[in-house]
Amino acid sequence: MITKQKFNCIKKLTFLVILLSAMLFNGCKKKDSFLPKGTAKEITRFDFTETLNSALDKNYVGVINGLSIAVAVPYGTDVTKLKPTIEVSAGATISSSKKSEDENDFSSTQTYTVKAQDNSTQDYKITVTKATADDITLYSWKLKSVTKDGVKSTTPTTDINGSTISIDRYKLVFGKNSSFTFSLSINAGSATYSIPVSETITITGYGTTKICCDSEFDILFAQAFPKISSYQVSANILTLKGGNYEMEFEKE
């Protein structure tokens, strides 16, 4: 049986426990309120990945310069429907209407706002530029056909020995020093080039690893290339023309 005196003691102890709990809770709450909030609000990554953008052939990385970010994408890219991958400082968030992985129209400069934990903000200007038709030298090109006097010959799949031709053959690769290399079914070659004006190309110093090429198609290619004087790009197709020859390549 609990006496009145014991009951009063229990009430006092219960009150003290509740009071101490409240004091500890308020103390922690007050302590938390004085913790400094993060001020970092940087974009640390801005890319267009092949995974999110099926039209791209690889990942294209943005170059961050202060509060400006520039991204170069291939010629022919539809920049009105790109999904960026964005990373920001720890604790920060993107407060713009468009977030990371949201489709956006980058045909004009876009602004992305980053908010820090202390609610301060910072604006980044995003500029996306497409390579022009003149930038054919940025890519490697796979030969699809050679046409002479209106007669079209497609790239063979086997060489003169009946062996399957490697997918690495019949490829045109531009270098950074105004030179390019090309590979035939067995042999290879090189030349130098210049692009004096848009859609005009001059080829000099043309040569192959053998005097005589491997097949009739390779001979046709070797005859056509020194005569090339102009080019056109449509989507992923490069067309080289000159004299009575026309060569068609597909971007890799």
C-alpha positions in Angstrom: 0.0 0.0 0.0 1.4 3.4 -1.1 1.3 6.0 1.7 0.4 9.6 1.1 4.0 10.6 1.8 5.4 8.0 -0.8 2.8 9.2 -3.3 3.9 12.8 -2.9 7.6 11.8 -3.4 6.7 9.9 -6.6 4.9 13.0 -7.9 7.9 15.2 -7.2 10.3 12.8 -8.9 8.0 12.5 -11.9 7.8 16.3 -12.1 11.6 16.6 -11.9 12.1 14.0 -14.6 9.7 15.9 -16.9 11.3 19.2 -16.1 14.8 17.9 -16.8 13.7 16.3 -20.1 12.2 19.5 -21.2 15.4 21.5 -20.3 17.6 19.0 -22.2 15.3 19.1 -25.3 15.2 22.9 -25.3 19.0 23.0 -24.8 19.6 20.7 -27.8 17.1 22.6 -29.9 18.8 25.9 -29.0 22.2 24.5 -29.7 21.1 23.2 -33.1 19.7 26.6 -34.0 23.2 28.2 -33.5 24.9 25.7 -35.8 26.3 27.5 -38.9 24.5 26.8 -42.1 26.4 25.9 -45.3 27.0 28.8 -47.8 28.4 26.7 -50.6 26.3 26.9 -53.8 28.4 25.8 -56.7 27.6 23.7 -59.8 30.4 21.2 -59.8 29.3 19.2 -62.8 27.2 19.9 -65.9 27.1 17.3 -68.6 24.9 15.8 -71.3 25.3 12.1 -71.1 24.6 9.5 -73.8 22.4 7.6 -71.3 19.9 10.4 -70.9 20.2 11.7 -74.4 19.8 9.0 -77.0 20.7 11.3 -79.9 24.2 11.8 -78.5 27.1 9.4 -79.4 29.0 9.9 -76.1 29.0 12.1 -73.0 29.6 15.8 -73.5 31.2 17.6 -70.5 30.5 21.2 -69.6 33.4 23.6 -69.1 32.8 25.6 -65.9 34.4 29.1 -65.9 33.2 31.1 -62.9 29.5 31.4 -63.2 29.5 30.5 -66.9 29.3 26.9 -68.2 29.9 26.1 -71.9 29.0 22.8 -73.5 29.9 21.9 -77.2 27.7 19.2 -78.9 28.0 17.7 -82.4 26.7 19.2 -85.6 23.0 18.4 -86.1 22.2 17.9 -82.4 18.6 18.9 -81.4 19.5 21.3 -78.6 15.9 22.0 -77.8 15.5 18.7 -76.1 18.5 18.0 -74.0 18.6 16.5 -70.4 21.6 17.7 -68.3 23.2 15.9 -65.5 24.0 18.4 -62.7 25.9 18.1 -59.5 26.1 20.8 -56.9 27.9 21.6 -53.6 27.1 19.3 -50.6 23.9 20.5 -48.9 23.0 22.8 -51.8 20.0 22.4 -54.2 19.0 23.6 -57.6 16.1 26.1 -57.1 15.4 26.6 -60.8 12.2 25.2 -62.3 14.3 22.8 -64.3 16.4 20.3 -62.3 19.0 17.8 -63.1 17.9 15.3 -65.8 14.9 17.5 -66.7 14.6 18.2 -70.4 15.3 21.8 -71.4 15.6 24.0 -74.5 19.3 25.1 -74.9 18.8 26.9 -78.2 19.5 30.1 -76.1 21.4 30.7 -72.9 19.7 29.1 -69.9 20.0 30.1 -66.2 20.3 27.6 -63.4 20.0 28.9 -59.8 21.7 27.1 -56.9 20.6 27.6 -53.3 22.8 27.1 -50.3 21.7 25.8 -46.9 21.6 29.4 -45.6 19.1 30.2 -48.5 21.6 32.4 -50.4 21.6 31.8 -54.1 23.9 31.9 -57.1 23.0 32.0 -60.9 24.9 30.0 -63.5 24.6 30.8 -67.3 24.6 27.7 -69.5 25.6 28.1 -73.1 25.3 25.2 -75.6 26.9 25.4 -79.0 26.7 23.0 -81.9 29.6 22.2 -84.1 29.3 23.7 -87.5 29.5 21.8 -90.8 33.2 22.9 -91.0 34.0 20.8 -88.0 34.1 17.5 -89.9 37.6 17.2 -88.5 36.2 16.5 -85.0 35.1 13.0 -85.9 36.1 9.8 -87.6 34.1 8.7 -90.6 33.2 5.3 -92.0 33.2 4.9 -95.8 29.8 3.8 -97.1 30.2 4.1 -100.9 32.1 5.6 -103.8 30.3 6.8 -106.9 31.9 7.4 -110.3 30.0 8.8 -113.3 26.7 8.0 -111.5 27.6 4.4 -110.8 27.6 3.7 -107.1 29.9 1.1 -105.5 29.3 0.2 -101.8 32.0 -0.7 -99.4 32.9 -4.4 -99.6 32.7 -6.7 -96.6 35.4 -9.2 -97.7 38.9 -8.6 -99.1 40.5 -10.1 -102.2 41.5 -13.1 -100.2 37.9 -13.8 -99.1 38.5 -12.8 -95.5 36.0 -10.6 -93.6 37.2 -7.0 -93.5 37.6 -5.6 -90.0 35.1 -2.9 -88.9 38.2 -0.7 -88.3 38.9 -0.6 -92.0 37.6 1.9 -94.6 37.8 4.7 -92.0 38.8 8.3 -92.5 40.3 10.0 -89.4 41.2 13.7 -89.3 44.2 14.8 -87.2 44.8 18.1 -85.4 47.7 19.1 -87.6 45.9 19.4 -91.0 46.5 15.8 -91.9 44.3 12.7 -92.1 44.7 9.0 -92.4 42.5 6.4 -94.1 42.4 2.7 -94.1 41.4 0.4 -97.0 40.6 -3.3 -96.9 44.3 -4.1 -96.3 46.4 -1.1 -97.1 46.3 2.4 -95.6 47.1 6.0 -96.7 47.4 9.6 -95.6 47.2 13.1 -96.9 47.0 16.7 -95.8 44.0 19.0 -96.1 42.9 22.6 -95.7 39.4 24.1 -95.5 39.8 27.6 -97.0 36.0 28.4 -96.9 32.9 26.5 -95.7 32.2 23.3 -97.7 35.4 23.6 -99.7 38.4 21.2 -99.0 41.8 21.0 -100.6 43.7 17.7 -100.4 47.4 17.4 -101.0 50.2 15.0 -100.3 48.0 12.0 -101.0 49.7 8.6 -100.8 49.1 4.9 -99.9 51.3 2.2 -98.4 51.4 0.3 -101.7 51.6 1.5 -105.3 48.7 -0.9 -106.3 45.7 -1.2 -104.1 44.0 -4.4 -103.0 40.8 -4.5 -104.9 38.8 -2.7 -107.6 36.9 -0.8 -104.9 40.2 0.3 -103.2 41.5 1.4 -106.6 38.4 3.4 -107.2 38.8 5.0 -103.7 42.5 5.8 -104.5 41.5 7.4 -107.8 38.7 9.5 -106.3 40.3 11.0 -103.2 42.9 13.3 -104.8 40.1 14.9 -106.9 37.9 15.8 -103.9 37.3 19.6 -103.7 34.0 20.0 -101.7 32.0 18.5 -98.9 28.6 18.5 -97.4 27.3 17.4 -94.0 23.7 16.3 -93.4 22.9 14.8 -90.0 25.6 12.0 -89.6 26.5 11.8 -93.3 29.6 13.4 -94.9 29.6 13.6 -98.7 32.9 14.4 -100.5 32.7 15.5 -104.1 35.2 16.2 -106.9 35.3 15.8 -110.6 33.1 12.8 -111.6 33.5 11.2 -108.1 31.3 11.3 -105.0 32.2 9.6 -101.7 29.8 9.0 -98.8 30.8 8.5 -95.2 28.9 8.0 -91.9 30.0 9.5 -88.7 31.2 7.1 -86.0 
